[in-house]
Amino acid sequence: MECEKQKLASHSTLAVHRKAIMLHTFVAYVEDKPGVLTRVASLFRRLNINIISLTVGHSERAGVSRMTIVADAPDQAANRIRASLYKLDHVIDVDDIGRAPSVTRELALIKVAATASNRSGIFELAEVFRARIVDLAPESLMIEITGVESKIEGLIQVLNETENRVLEVCRSGKMTMRRGHHTKGVLRAMGAGEPESPAPAGPSVEVTDNFADNI
């Protein structure tokens, strides 16, 4: 009986730990100089936090790059991560947009084995997912798809469940941008909920993007 109680307590502790771990999205503006990416990666290593996705590219400002970092960390660690990033050399600004209404997209290139018998089916499947064929070779097709993570995962899953053999997958990682400030009427029309307001302390909630193309 005592052994069963200990097992239940262990499972309960593990469940609480898993619940406390969640994804956080940070956008960092950094100077376009050598070594900045290494410093950011080293910071997360020191904090023992896993980076799920990292994208870097030019921003709207000359000489400034924009990083979108998705990390798997406890909820209470968000402020510490943001403050630690801000202290790094050549980091200009850091924004934690995990709780803010935002638009998130990802780009993926998927190479699929193709023959004369299944090529038309792949074209039809790409059309269903609003993807497009960007390369056509005698033995393969390359699909380009842009959208939320679930859309890309859905296409890959369907391809794997059929005779269409996935040869190669290349994904960009998440790119996220805050929504503009809209009136309540516009937000209701978009299906995006109420305007952004200060969120109470608690677990972060992902805002569903109903306005843009999700399929």
C-alpha positions as CSV (number, residue, x, y, z in Angstrom):
1,M,0.0,0.0,0.0
2,E,2.8,2.4,0.9
3,C,4.6,1.5,-2.3
4,E,1.5,2.4,-4.3
5,K,1.2,5.7,-2.5
6,Q,4.8,6.6,-3.4
7,K,4.1,5.7,-7.1
8,L,1.1,7.9,-7.2
9,A,3.0,10.8,-5.6
10,S,5.8,10.3,-8.1
11,H,3.4,10.4,-11.0
12,S,1.6,13.5,-9.6
13,T,5.0,15.3,-9.3
14,L,5.9,14.4,-12.8
15,A,2.5,15.6,-14.2
16,V,2.9,18.9,-12.4
17,H,6.5,19.3,-13.8
18,R,5.3,18.6,-17.3
19,K,2.4,21.1,-16.9
20,A,4.8,23.8,-15.7
21,I,7.0,23.4,-18.8
22,M,5.7,25.4,-21.8
23,L,6.8,27.1,-24.9
24,H,7.9,30.8,-24.8
25,T,8.5,33.0,-27.8
26,F,11.0,35.8,-27.7
27,V,11.8,38.4,-30.4
28,A,15.2,39.9,-30.0
29,Y,16.6,42.8,-32.0
30,V,20.4,42.5,-32.2
31,E,23.2,44.3,-34.0
32,D,24.3,42.6,-37.1
33,K,27.8,41.6,-35.9
34,P,29.8,38.4,-35.6
35,G,29.4,36.3,-32.5
36,V,25.9,37.5,-31.5
37,L,24.2,34.2,-32.3
38,T,26.9,32.3,-30.4
39,R,26.3,34.5,-27.3
40,V,22.6,33.8,-27.4
41,A,23.0,30.1,-27.8
42,S,25.5,30.0,-25.0
43,L,23.1,31.9,-22.7
44,F,20.4,29.2,-23.2
45,R,23.0,26.5,-22.6
46,R,24.0,28.1,-19.3
47,L,20.4,28.4,-18.2
48,N,19.8,24.7,-19.2
49,I,16.9,25.7,-21.4
50,N,16.3,24.0,-24.7
51,I,15.8,26.1,-27.9
52,I,12.9,24.6,-29.9
53,S,13.2,27.0,-32.8
54,L,15.5,29.8,-33.8
55,T,15.2,32.1,-36.9
56,V,17.4,35.1,-37.8
57,G,17.0,37.6,-40.6
58,H,17.3,41.3,-41.5
59,S,14.8,43.6,-39.8
60,E,13.2,46.9,-40.9
61,R,16.3,48.7,-39.5
62,A,19.6,48.8,-41.3
63,G,22.4,46.9,-39.5
64,V,19.9,45.3,-37.1
65,S,18.8,41.6,-37.3
66,R,15.6,40.1,-35.8
67,M,15.8,36.8,-33.9
68,T,12.7,34.8,-33.1
69,I,13.4,32.3,-30.4
70,V,11.1,29.6,-29.2
71,A,12.2,27.9,-26.0
72,D,10.9,25.1,-23.8
73,A,11.0,26.4,-20.2
74,P,9.0,26.8,-17.0
75,D,6.5,29.7,-17.0
76,Q,8.3,31.6,-14.2
77,A,11.6,31.5,-16.2
78,A,10.3,33.9,-18.9
79,N,11.2,37.1,-17.2
80,R,14.7,35.7,-16.3
81,I,15.3,34.7,-19.9
82,R,14.2,38.1,-21.2
83,A,16.4,40.0,-18.7
84,S,19.4,37.8,-19.4
85,L,19.1,38.3,-23.2
86,Y,18.9,42.0,-22.7
87,K,22.1,42.0,-20.8
88,L,24.1,40.5,-23.7
89,D,26.4,42.6,-25.8
90,H,24.9,43.9,-29.1
91,V,21.3,43.1,-28.0
92,I,19.1,46.1,-28.6
93,D,15.7,45.0,-27.4
94,V,13.8,41.8,-26.3
95,D,10.1,41.2,-26.5
96,D,8.3,38.2,-24.9
97,I,5.2,37.8,-27.0
98,G,4.0,34.5,-25.6
99,R,0.8,36.0,-24.2
100,A,0.2,38.7,-26.9
101,P,-2.1,38.3,-29.9
102,S,0.2,37.5,-32.7
103,V,0.6,35.9,-36.1
104,T,3.0,32.9,-36.4
105,R,4.1,31.3,-39.6
106,E,6.6,28.7,-40.7
107,L,8.0,27.7,-44.1
108,A,8.8,24.1,-45.1
109,L,10.2,22.4,-48.1
110,I,9.3,18.8,-48.5
111,K,10.9,16.5,-51.1
112,V,8.7,13.5,-51.9
113,A,9.5,10.4,-54.0
114,A,7.4,10.6,-57.1
115,T,6.5,8.2,-59.9
116,A,4.2,8.3,-62.8
117,S,1.5,6.5,-60.7
118,N,1.5,8.8,-57.7
119,R,2.5,12.2,-59.1
120,S,-1.0,13.4,-59.8
121,G,-2.0,12.4,-56.2
122,I,0.8,14.5,-54.8
123,F,-0.4,17.5,-56.9
124,E,-3.9,17.1,-55.5
125,L,-2.7,16.8,-52.0
126,A,-0.6,20.0,-52.3
127,E,-3.7,21.8,-53.6
128,V,-5.7,20.7,-50.6
129,F,-3.1,22.1,-48.2
130,R,-2.7,25.3,-50.3
131,A,0.9,24.3,-50.9
132,R,2.7,24.5,-54.2
133,I,5.1,22.4,-56.2
134,V,8.4,24.2,-56.7
135,D,10.6,21.5,-58.2
136,L,9.7,18.6,-60.5
137,A,12.2,15.9,-61.2
138,P,11.8,12.4,-62.8
139,E,12.0,10.7,-59.4
140,S,10.8,13.4,-56.9
141,L,8.7,16.4,-56.3
142,M,9.4,19.3,-53.9
143,I,6.5,20.9,-52.0
144,E,6.6,24.4,-50.5
145,I,4.2,25.0,-47.7
146,T,3.7,28.0,-45.5
147,G,1.4,28.2,-42.4
148,V,1.1,27.4,-38.8
149,E,2.9,24.4,-37.3
150,S,-0.2,22.2,-37.3
151,K,-0.7,22.7,-41.0
152,I,2.8,21.6,-41.9
153,E,2.7,18.7,-39.5
154,G,-0.6,17.6,-41.0
155,L,0.8,17.5,-44.6
156,I,3.8,15.5,-43.4
157,Q,1.6,13.1,-41.6
158,V,-0.7,12.5,-44.6
159,L,2.3,12.0,-46.8
160,N,3.8,9.4,-44.4
161,E,0.5,7.6,-44.2
162,T,0.3,7.1,-48.0
163,E,2.7,5.5,-50.4
164,N,4.3,8.9,-51.0
165,R,7.8,8.5,-49.4
166,V,9.2,11.7,-47.8
167,L,12.8,12.0,-48.8
168,E,13.8,15.2,-47.1
169,V,12.3,18.0,-45.0
170,C,13.6,21.5,-44.4
171,R,11.8,23.8,-42.0
172,S,12.5,27.5,-41.3
173,G,11.4,27.6,-37.7
174,K,8.7,29.9,-36.4
175,M,8.4,33.5,-37.4
176,T,6.1,35.6,-35.1
177,M,4.9,39.2,-35.2
178,R,2.5,41.0,-32.8
179,R,-0.9,41.9,-34.2
180,G,-1.8,45.5,-34.7
181,H,-4.2,47.2,-32.2
182,H,-7.7,46.7,-33.5
183,T,-11.2,47.8,-32.3
184,K,-13.5,45.2,-30.7
185,G,-15.6,45.2,-33.8
186,V,-12.7,44.4,-36.1
187,L,-11.4,41.7,-33.8
188,R,-14.9,40.1,-33.7
189,A,-15.0,40.1,-37.5
190,M,-11.6,38.5,-37.6
191,G,-12.5,35.9,-35.0
192,A,-9.5,36.9,-33.0
193,G,-11.2,37.8,-29.7
194,E,-10.9,41.0,-27.6
195,P,-8.2,43.6,-27.8
196,E,-5.0,42.9,-25.9
197,S,-5.2,43.6,-22.2
198,P,-2.7,43.0,-19.4
199,A,-2.8,39.3,-18.7
200,P,-3.0,38.1,-15.0
201,A,-0.2,35.9,-13.7
202,G,-0.6,32.3,-14.7
203,P,0.2,29.8,-17.5
204,S,0.6,31.3,-21.0
205,V,-2.2,30.7,-23.5
206,E,-1.6,30.4,-27.2
207,V,-3.9,32.8,-29.1
208,T,-5.7,31.0,-32.0
209,D,-5.2,32.6,-35.3
210,N,-8.6,32.4,-36.9
211,F,-8.3,35.4,-39.2
212,A,-5.5,34.1,-41.4
213,D,-5.2,30.9,-43.4
214,N,-4.7,28.0,-41.0
215,I,-5.4,25.0,-43.2
